[in-house]
Amino acid sequence: MNTLYDSILAHQDPTQVEGLSRFFKTGKGQYGEGDKFLGIKVPVIREVVKQCWQDTSFEDLETCLTSEYHEMRMATLLALVQIFKHAKKDIALQQQCVDFYLAHTPYINNWDLVDLSCYELLGTWLLDKNRTSTYPYTEDGQKQFTIDLIAKLKQHSLVKGLFWWWPEDNGNKKVTNSWRNAALYNHNTVQPWPAFYELKNFATESSGLQGIEAEKKSNSDKWYTIDGRRLGSEPSKSGIYINNGKKKIVR
């Protein structure tokens, strides 16, 4: 008996399916195209996992993670995280969790599934491991990381757009501080880091990255932040904005 699978199915709510499908962009040509939902909110999924993870085998996880339903895959990853966390000094079991995760990445196929699992599993696992083969915290390292990341993303037909979470520095941070704040835009010099120019290699008609320009401020009053928030007036702070449908660097 697969308790996790049965419990998730028992909480499906058809009235929520349309909203979740719209939120996760499952329409034709969108990043979540073809994904299916049971209509279960995240707090409910977490509660089910809390009750079931200890009775869930790797065979059960296999069944759940290969499901066509988004919530089932989410529940699987949350359960896997719990198994990994509670393994503590059982290195063999933790290794099994990591191997299982890496062997099933095609099913970890939406941003929320990555967000709730990757750092909990792979991040924690790598904390005390040899990471000398990773990218150095330098401008060249960031550029190579960006090149390799874009090459990987272009292999996936459903990846239609690219958004960098840190389009500019927060305060006076440097690219060498850490990858958590590895911006593409230098706050002090008002110039992009070299890695920024690699984004053009991802550009397609649907990516919206063709129009990156460095221009003087425009007189238009229709300004937006890079994440789509409408500004009340022309921005005074240096940064990357959207003005008249184009991405512009305000100096």
C-alpha atoms as a printed R data frame, in Angstrom:
    type eleno elety resid chain resno       x      y       z
1   ATOM     1    CA   MET     A     1   0.000  0.000   0.000
2   ATOM     2    CA   ASN     A     2   1.378  3.402  -1.020
3   ATOM     3    CA   THR     A     3   0.078  5.639   1.765
4   ATOM     4    CA   LEU     A     4   1.556  8.837   0.337
5   ATOM     5    CA   TYR     A     5   0.000  8.256  -3.081
6   ATOM     6    CA   ASP     A     6  -3.430  7.382  -1.693
7   ATOM     7    CA   SER     A     7  -3.427 10.267   0.790
8   ATOM     8    CA   ILE     A     8  -2.596 12.866  -1.838
9   ATOM     9    CA   LEU     A     9  -5.328 11.581  -4.148
10  ATOM    10    CA   ALA     A    10  -7.796 11.741  -1.267
11  ATOM    11    CA   HIS     A    11  -7.245 15.508  -0.961
12  ATOM    12    CA   GLN     A    12  -7.813 16.453  -4.592
13  ATOM    13    CA   ASP     A    13 -10.083 19.436  -5.149
14  ATOM    14    CA   PRO     A    14 -11.365 19.928  -8.724
15  ATOM    15    CA   THR     A    15 -12.461 23.492  -7.923
16  ATOM    16    CA   GLN     A    16  -8.804 24.526  -7.557
17  ATOM    17    CA   VAL     A    17  -7.448 22.897 -10.721
18  ATOM    18    CA   GLU     A    18  -8.148 25.769 -13.112
19  ATOM    19    CA   GLY     A    19  -6.511 28.380 -10.895
20  ATOM    20    CA   LEU     A    20  -3.398 26.316 -10.266
21  ATOM    21    CA   SER     A    21  -3.080 25.432 -13.953
22  ATOM    22    CA   ARG     A    22  -3.250 29.105 -14.846
23  ATOM    23    CA   PHE     A    23  -0.739 30.119 -12.146
24  ATOM    24    CA   PHE     A    24   1.808 27.522 -13.257
25  ATOM    25    CA   LYS     A    25   1.445 28.439 -16.939
26  ATOM    26    CA   THR     A    26   0.296 25.110 -18.351
27  ATOM    27    CA   GLY     A    27  -1.112 26.514 -21.588
28  ATOM    28    CA   LYS     A    28   0.308 25.746 -25.023
29  ATOM    29    CA   GLY     A    29   3.767 27.228 -25.433
30  ATOM    30    CA   GLN     A    30   4.043 28.203 -21.759
31  ATOM    31    CA   TYR     A    31   6.770 26.915 -19.446
32  ATOM    32    CA   GLY     A    32   4.463 24.435 -17.679
33  ATOM    33    CA   GLU     A    33   2.748 23.181 -20.825
34  ATOM    34    CA   GLY     A    34   1.009 19.853 -20.289
35  ATOM    35    CA   ASP     A    35   1.393 19.723 -16.501
36  ATOM    36    CA   LYS     A    36  -1.668 18.415 -14.684
37  ATOM    37    CA   PHE     A    37  -3.046 19.324 -11.259
38  ATOM    38    CA   LEU     A    38  -5.203 17.735  -8.587
39  ATOM    39    CA   GLY     A    39  -6.132 21.083  -7.057
40  ATOM    40    CA   ILE     A    40  -4.267 20.700  -3.763
41  ATOM    41    CA   LYS     A    41  -2.666 23.682  -2.037
42  ATOM    42    CA   VAL     A    42   0.879 23.491  -0.656
43  ATOM    43    CA   PRO     A    43  -0.044 23.598   3.084
44  ATOM    44    CA   VAL     A    44  -2.282 20.559   2.591
45  ATOM    45    CA   ILE     A    45   0.475 18.693   0.760
46  ATOM    46    CA   ARG     A    46   2.950 19.467   3.530
47  ATOM    47    CA   GLU     A    47   0.554 18.166   6.164
48  ATOM    48    CA   VAL     A    48   0.017 14.917   4.256
49  ATOM    49    CA   VAL     A    49   3.776 14.457   3.917
50  ATOM    50    CA   LYS     A    50   4.240 15.129   7.618
51  ATOM    51    CA   GLN     A    51   1.941 12.205   8.380
52  ATOM    52    CA   CYS     A    52   3.241  9.821   5.704
53  ATOM    53    CA   TRP     A    53   6.943 10.246   5.008
54  ATOM    54    CA   GLN     A    54   8.141  7.708   7.586
55  ATOM    55    CA   ASP     A    55   6.084  4.964   5.931
56  ATOM    56    CA   THR     A    56   7.209  5.819   2.410
57  ATOM    57    CA   SER     A    57   9.694  3.519   0.672
58  ATOM    58    CA   PHE     A    58  11.857  4.374  -2.326
59  ATOM    59    CA   GLU     A    59   9.555  2.186  -4.399
60  ATOM    60    CA   ASP     A    60   6.658  4.361  -3.245
61  ATOM    61    CA   LEU     A    61   8.654  7.481  -4.072
62  ATOM    62    CA   GLU     A    62   9.302  6.144  -7.561
63  ATOM    63    CA   THR     A    63   5.584  5.675  -8.182
64  ATOM    64    CA   CYS     A    64   4.713  9.130  -6.888
65  ATOM    65    CA   LEU     A    65   7.516 11.092  -8.538
66  ATOM    66    CA   THR     A    66   6.745  9.683 -11.983
67  ATOM    67    CA   SER     A    67   3.108 10.743 -11.653
68  ATOM    68    CA   GLU     A    68   1.587 13.110 -14.192
69  ATOM    69    CA   TYR     A    69   0.202 15.213 -11.342
70  ATOM    70    CA   HIS     A    70   2.205 18.171 -10.082
71  ATOM    71    CA   GLU     A    71   1.099 17.846  -6.450
72  ATOM    72    CA   MET     A    72   2.083 14.183  -6.364
73  ATOM    73    CA   ARG     A    73   5.589 15.041  -7.512
74  ATOM    74    CA   MET     A    74   5.764 17.837  -4.958
75  ATOM    75    CA   ALA     A    75   4.713 15.497  -2.158
76  ATOM    76    CA   THR     A    76   7.388 13.019  -3.247
77  ATOM    77    CA   LEU     A    77  10.135 15.613  -3.079
78  ATOM    78    CA   LEU     A    78   8.991 16.869   0.307
79  ATOM    79    CA   ALA     A    79   8.982 13.296   1.615
80  ATOM    80    CA   LEU     A    80  12.438 12.694   0.159
81  ATOM    81    CA   VAL     A    81  13.723 15.808   1.904
82  ATOM    82    CA   GLN     A    82  12.351 14.535   5.213
83  ATOM    83    CA   ILE     A    83  13.980 11.137   4.743
84  ATOM    84    CA   PHE     A    84  17.276 12.845   3.935
85  ATOM    85    CA   LYS     A    85  17.089 15.205   6.922
86  ATOM    86    CA   HIS     A    86  16.248 12.482   9.409
87  ATOM    87    CA   ALA     A    87  18.986 10.186   8.104
88  ATOM    88    CA   LYS     A    88  21.466 12.388  10.010
89  ATOM    89    CA   LYS     A    89  24.638 10.286  10.312
90  ATOM    90    CA   ASP     A    90  23.364  7.553   8.007
91  ATOM    91    CA   ILE     A    91  25.559  8.589   5.066
92  ATOM    92    CA   ALA     A    92  24.485  5.614   2.976
93  ATOM    93    CA   LEU     A    93  20.825  6.588   3.224
94  ATOM    94    CA   GLN     A    94  21.586 10.220   2.478
95  ATOM    95    CA   GLN     A    95  23.588  9.132  -0.564
96  ATOM    96    CA   GLN     A    96  20.627  7.023  -1.671
97  ATOM    97    CA   CYS     A    97  18.372 10.079  -1.410
98  ATOM    98    CA   VAL     A    98  20.775 12.202  -3.461
99  ATOM    99    CA   ASP     A    99  21.204  9.489  -6.102
100 ATOM   100    CA   PHE     A   100  17.433  9.055  -6.338
101 ATOM   101    CA   TYR     A   101  16.977 12.807  -6.759
102 ATOM   102    CA   LEU     A   102  19.596 13.122  -9.498
103 ATOM   103    CA   ALA     A   103  18.248 10.069 -11.329
104 ATOM   104    CA   HIS     A   104  14.787 11.634 -11.552
105 ATOM   105    CA   THR     A   105  15.511 15.240 -12.544
106 ATOM   106    CA   PRO     A   106  13.230 15.025 -15.621
107 ATOM   107    CA   TYR     A   107  10.302 14.862 -13.181
108 ATOM   108    CA   ILE     A   108  11.537 17.827 -11.115
109 ATOM   109    CA   ASN     A   109  10.293 20.021 -13.897
110 ATOM   110    CA   ASN     A   110   8.937 23.242 -12.474
111 ATOM   111    CA   TRP     A   111  10.449 26.086 -10.468
112 ATOM   112    CA   ASP     A   112   8.547 25.344  -7.257
113 ATOM   113    CA   LEU     A   113   9.621 21.689  -7.278
114 ATOM   114    CA   VAL     A   114  13.251 22.776  -7.576
115 ATOM   115    CA   ASP     A   115  12.906 25.511  -4.950
116 ATOM   116    CA   LEU     A   116  11.551 23.253  -2.226
117 ATOM   117    CA   SER     A   117  13.990 20.407  -2.757
118 ATOM   118    CA   CYS     A   118  17.296 21.280  -4.406
119 ATOM   119    CA   TYR     A   119  18.933 23.299  -1.649
120 ATOM   120    CA   GLU     A   120  17.535 21.006   1.049
121 ATOM   121    CA   LEU     A   121  19.056 17.930  -0.566
122 ATOM   122    CA   LEU     A   122  21.932 18.812  -2.872
123 ATOM   123    CA   GLY     A   123  22.888 22.002  -1.054
124 ATOM   124    CA   THR     A   124  23.105 20.297   2.319
125 ATOM   125    CA   TRP     A   125  24.824 17.250   0.854
126 ATOM   126    CA   LEU     A   126  27.566 19.371  -0.728
127 ATOM   127    CA   LEU     A   127  28.311 21.492   2.336
128 ATOM   128    CA   ASP     A   128  31.099 19.240   3.559
129 ATOM   129    CA   LYS     A   129  32.107 17.833   0.171
130 ATOM   130    CA   ASN     A   130  35.026 18.779  -2.056
131 ATOM   131    CA   ARG     A   131  33.789 21.546  -4.350
132 ATOM   132    CA   THR     A   132  37.070 22.485  -6.003
133 ATOM   133    CA   SER     A   133  35.604 21.621  -9.393
134 ATOM   134    CA   THR     A   134  32.831 24.223  -9.089
135 ATOM   135    CA   TYR     A   135  33.004 27.683 -10.665
136 ATOM   136    CA   PRO     A   136  35.320 30.191  -8.942
137 ATOM   137    CA   TYR     A   137  33.856 33.342  -7.361
138 ATOM   138    CA   THR     A   138  35.298 35.622 -10.024
139 ATOM   139    CA   GLU     A   139  34.007 37.491 -13.045
140 ATOM   140    CA   ASP     A   140  35.425 34.803 -15.316
141 ATOM   141    CA   GLY     A   141  33.849 32.086 -13.168
142 ATOM   142    CA   GLN     A   142  30.472 33.794 -13.298
143 ATOM   143    CA   LYS     A   143  30.733 34.207 -17.061
144 ATOM   144    CA   GLN     A   144  31.565 30.533 -17.601
145 ATOM   145    CA   PHE     A   145  28.750 29.497 -15.244
146 ATOM   146    CA   THR     A   146  26.309 31.601 -17.277
147 ATOM   147    CA   ILE     A   147  27.576 30.158 -20.572
148 ATOM   148    CA   ASP     A   148  27.176 26.591 -19.321
149 ATOM   149    CA   LEU     A   149  23.784 27.287 -17.736
150 ATOM   150    CA   ILE     A   150  22.381 28.734 -20.961
151 ATOM   151    CA   ALA     A   151  23.751 25.807 -22.957
152 ATOM   152    CA   LYS     A   152  21.910 23.423 -20.625
153 ATOM   153    CA   LEU     A   153  18.662 25.406 -20.737
154 ATOM   154    CA   LYS     A   154  18.669 25.496 -24.530
155 ATOM   155    CA   GLN     A   155  18.577 21.696 -24.570
156 ATOM   156    CA   HIS     A   156  15.056 21.757 -23.106
157 ATOM   157    CA   SER     A   157  12.332 22.629 -25.588
158 ATOM   158    CA   LEU     A   158   9.898 23.788 -22.898
159 ATOM   159    CA   VAL     A   159  12.279 26.436 -21.535
160 ATOM   160    CA   LYS     A   160  10.968 29.519 -23.301
161 ATOM   161    CA   GLY     A   161  12.265 32.336 -21.105
162 ATOM   162    CA   LEU     A   162  15.081 33.282 -18.796
163 ATOM   163    CA   PHE     A   163  14.947 35.568 -15.755
164 ATOM   164    CA   TRP     A   164  17.968 36.231 -13.586
165 ATOM   165    CA   TRP     A   165  16.872 36.706  -9.988
166 ATOM   166    CA   TRP     A   166  19.586 39.300  -9.238
167 ATOM   167    CA   PRO     A   167  19.656 41.654 -12.245
168 ATOM   168    CA   GLU     A   168  21.722 44.213 -10.315
169 ATOM   169    CA   ASP     A   169  23.833 44.425  -7.174
170 ATOM   170    CA   ASN     A   170  22.130 44.977  -3.842
171 ATOM   171    CA   GLY     A   171  24.090 47.860  -2.379
172 ATOM   172    CA   ASN     A   172  27.843 47.496  -2.772
173 ATOM   173    CA   LYS     A   173  28.138 43.722  -3.076
174 ATOM   174    CA   LYS     A   174  30.736 42.379  -5.487
175 ATOM   175    CA   VAL     A   175  30.511 39.373  -7.765
176 ATOM   176    CA   THR     A   176  33.172 37.700  -5.622
177 ATOM   177    CA   ASN     A   177  31.138 37.783  -2.375
178 ATOM   178    CA   SER     A   178  29.055 34.679  -3.041
179 ATOM   179    CA   TRP     A   179  26.899 33.090  -5.730
180 ATOM   180    CA   ARG     A   180  23.791 33.867  -3.666
181 ATOM   181    CA   ASN     A   181  24.282 37.531  -4.564
182 ATOM   182    CA   ALA     A   182  26.140 37.073  -7.827
183 ATOM   183    CA   ALA     A   183  24.503 39.877  -9.749
184 ATOM   184    CA   LEU     A   184  24.881 40.620 -13.451
185 ATOM   185    CA   TYR     A   185  25.071 44.356 -12.896
186 ATOM   186    CA   ASN     A   186  27.764 46.337 -11.084
187 ATOM   187    CA   HIS     A   187  26.160 48.874  -8.755
188 ATOM   188    CA   ASN     A   188  29.338 50.943  -8.419
189 ATOM   189    CA   THR     A   189  30.375 51.324 -12.069
190 ATOM   190    CA   VAL     A   190  26.843 51.228 -13.525
191 ATOM   191    CA   GLN     A   191  28.099 48.583 -15.978
192 ATOM   192    CA   PRO     A   192  27.015 44.975 -16.555
193 ATOM   193    CA   TRP     A   193  29.356 42.196 -15.528
194 ATOM   194    CA   PRO     A   194  30.796 40.208 -18.489
195 ATOM   195    CA   ALA     A   195  28.342 37.363 -17.815
196 ATOM   196    CA   PHE     A   196  25.435 39.692 -18.625
197 ATOM   197    CA   TYR     A   197  26.278 39.699 -22.333
198 ATOM   198    CA   GLU     A   198  26.030 35.911 -22.476
199 ATOM   199    CA   LEU     A   199  22.230 36.192 -22.040
200 ATOM   200    CA   LYS     A   200  21.937 37.092 -25.708
201 ATOM   201    CA   ASN     A   201  22.914 33.512 -26.558
202 ATOM   202    CA   PHE     A   202  19.660 32.294 -25.030
203 ATOM   203    CA   ALA     A   203  17.511 34.775 -26.948
204 ATOM   204    CA   THR     A   204  14.633 33.434 -29.010
205 ATOM   205    CA   GLU     A   205  11.456 35.094 -30.205
206 ATOM   206    CA   SER     A   206   9.688 33.965 -27.052
207 ATOM   207    CA   SER     A   207  12.455 34.727 -24.555
208 ATOM   208    CA   GLY     A   208  12.112 38.498 -24.643
209 ATOM   209    CA   LEU     A   209  15.873 38.992 -24.271
210 ATOM   210    CA   GLN     A   210  16.657 40.538 -27.627
211 ATOM   211    CA   GLY     A   211  16.055 44.133 -26.585
212 ATOM   212    CA   ILE     A   212  18.658 44.583 -23.845
213 ATOM   213    CA   GLU     A   213  20.066 48.058 -24.369
214 ATOM   214    CA   ALA     A   214  22.108 50.658 -22.527
215 ATOM   215    CA   GLU     A   215  20.315 53.957 -23.111
216 ATOM   216    CA   LYS     A   216  19.750 57.287 -21.477
217 ATOM   217    CA   LYS     A   217  16.559 57.827 -19.565
218 ATOM   218    CA   SER     A   218  13.420 58.169 -21.651
219 ATOM   219    CA   ASN     A   219  10.716 60.774 -21.263
220 ATOM   220    CA   SER     A   220   8.024 58.096 -21.335
221 ATOM   221    CA   ASP     A   221   6.086 57.712 -18.076
222 ATOM   222    CA   LYS     A   222   5.512 53.986 -18.640
223 ATOM   223    CA   TRP     A   223   8.315 52.410 -16.682
224 ATOM   224    CA   TYR     A   224   8.396 48.930 -15.155
225 ATOM   225    CA   THR     A   225  10.821 47.020 -12.972
226 ATOM   226    CA   ILE     A   226  12.467 43.931 -14.437
227 ATOM   227    CA   ASP     A   227   9.879 41.763 -12.626
228 ATOM   228    CA   GLY     A   228   6.972 43.650 -14.195
229 ATOM   229    CA   ARG     A   229   5.937 46.125 -11.462
230 ATOM   230    CA   ARG     A   230   4.642 49.444 -12.841
231 ATOM   231    CA   LEU     A   231   6.487 52.476 -11.487
232 ATOM   232    CA   GLY     A   232   4.711 55.736 -10.795
233 ATOM   233    CA   SER     A   233   7.352 57.789 -12.544
234 ATOM   234    CA   GLU     A   234  10.653 57.639 -14.365
235 ATOM   235    CA   PRO     A   235  13.138 55.762 -12.142
236 ATOM   236    CA   SER     A   236  15.879 57.762 -10.454
237 ATOM   237    CA   LYS     A   237  17.880 54.785  -9.203
238 ATOM   238    CA   SER     A   238  20.394 53.192 -11.556
239 ATOM   239    CA   GLY     A   239  19.326 49.788 -12.767
240 ATOM   240    CA   ILE     A   240  17.663 47.754 -15.509
241 ATOM   241    CA   TYR     A   241  14.061 48.675 -16.335
242 ATOM   242    CA   ILE     A   242  11.467 48.132 -19.048
243 ATOM   243    CA   ASN     A   243  10.429 51.246 -20.980
244 ATOM   244    CA   ASN     A   244   8.316 51.197 -24.161
245 ATOM   245    CA   GLY     A   245   8.680 47.432 -24.383
246 ATOM   246    CA   LYS     A   246  12.482 47.480 -24.243
247 ATOM   247    CA   LYS     A   247  14.913 46.627 -21.501
248 ATOM   248    CA   LYS     A   248  17.007 49.683 -20.670
249 ATOM   249    CA   ILE     A   249  19.842 50.483 -18.314
250 ATOM   250    CA   VAL     A   250  19.234 53.722 -16.436
251 ATOM   251    CA   ARG     A   251  22.454 55.410 -15.373
